[in-house]
């Protein structure tokens, strides 16, 4: 499994969350909403220090990661992060 972010997503993080070199961004399973794999759960994201990294990618000296305990949510799919330009919000795709 891996995490991929488009250039637009990287710019979104810099603009909307003021992400800087050395920051850590966690993607996690949160209760509520829905996903392609799990009704009642959706993907959340926050700036948070890692406890037990399950998978990560480092871009522009920023660590984007998923904790080991949240890997179940992705059902063996890769996470692809982009921006929906019509609403200027992140959009997530789960790819094999």
C-alpha positions as CSV (number, residue, x, y, z in Angstrom):
1,X,0.0,0.0,0.0
2,X,1.1,3.6,-0.6
3,X,0.0,7.2,-0.4
4,X,0.1,9.4,-3.5
5,X,-0.6,13.1,-3.5
6,X,-1.0,15.3,-6.6
7,X,0.8,18.6,-6.9
8,X,-2.6,20.3,-6.4
9,X,-3.1,18.4,-3.1
10,X,0.3,19.4,-1.9
11,X,-0.5,23.1,-2.7
12,X,-3.9,22.7,-0.9
13,X,-2.1,21.5,2.3
14,X,0.3,24.4,2.1
15,X,-2.5,26.9,1.5
16,X,-5.3,25.6,3.8
17,X,-3.4,23.9,6.6
18,X,-0.2,26.0,6.4
19,X,1.9,22.8,6.2
20,X,5.6,23.4,6.5
21,X,8.8,21.3,6.3
22,X,8.9,18.9,9.2
23,X,5.1,18.6,9.7
24,X,3.3,15.3,9.9
25,X,-0.2,14.7,8.4
26,X,-2.2,11.7,9.4
27,X,-5.0,10.1,7.4
28,X,-7.3,8.0,9.6
29,X,-10.5,6.0,9.7
30,X,-13.2,8.1,11.5
31,X,-16.7,7.1,12.6
32,X,-19.4,8.6,10.5
33,X,-20.1,9.0,6.8
34,X,-19.3,6.3,4.3
35,X,-16.5,5.0,2.1
36,X,-16.3,2.6,-0.8
37,X,-15.5,-0.2,1.7
38,X,-17.1,0.6,5.0
39,X,-20.5,2.0,5.6
40,X,-20.4,4.2,8.7
41,X,-16.7,5.2,8.4
42,X,-15.0,7.8,6.3
43,X,-11.5,9.1,5.9
44,X,-10.3,11.9,8.2
45,X,-7.1,13.9,8.1
46,X,-5.2,15.9,10.8
47,X,-1.9,17.3,11.7
48,X,-0.6,14.8,14.3
49,X,2.6,13.3,15.5
50,X,2.9,9.6,14.5
51,X,2.6,6.8,17.1
52,X,3.0,3.7,14.9
53,X,3.3,4.4,11.2
54,X,1.8,1.7,9.0
55,X,2.6,3.5,5.7
56,X,4.0,6.9,4.8
57,X,5.2,9.1,2.0
58,X,7.5,12.1,2.4
59,X,7.0,15.0,0.0
60,X,8.6,18.4,0.4
61,X,9.9,17.2,3.8
62,X,6.4,16.6,5.1
63,X,5.4,13.2,6.3
64,X,1.9,12.0,5.1
65,X,1.0,8.8,6.9
66,X,-1.5,6.2,8.1
67,X,-1.2,4.6,11.5
68,X,-0.8,0.9,11.6
69,X,-4.2,0.6,13.5
70,X,-6.0,2.3,10.5
71,X,-4.7,0.2,7.7
72,X,-7.8,-2.0,7.8
73,X,-9.9,0.9,6.4
74,X,-8.1,0.9,3.1
75,X,-8.9,-2.8,2.2
76,X,-5.4,-3.3,0.6
77,X,-5.9,-0.3,-1.7
78,X,-3.5,2.6,-2.3
79,X,-4.6,6.1,-1.2
80,X,-4.6,8.8,-3.9
81,X,-5.2,12.3,-2.8
82,X,-6.2,15.1,-5.2
83,X,-8.3,18.3,-5.1
84,X,-11.9,18.7,-6.4
85,X,-11.4,22.0,-8.2
86,X,-15.1,22.8,-8.2
87,X,-15.3,23.0,-4.3
88,X,-11.5,23.4,-3.5
89,X,-11.6,20.4,-1.2
90,X,-9.5,17.3,-1.0
91,X,-10.9,14.2,-2.7
92,X,-9.7,10.6,-2.1
93,X,-9.5,7.7,-4.4
94,X,-8.7,4.1,-3.4
95,X,-6.8,2.3,-6.1
96,X,-5.5,-1.2,-6.4
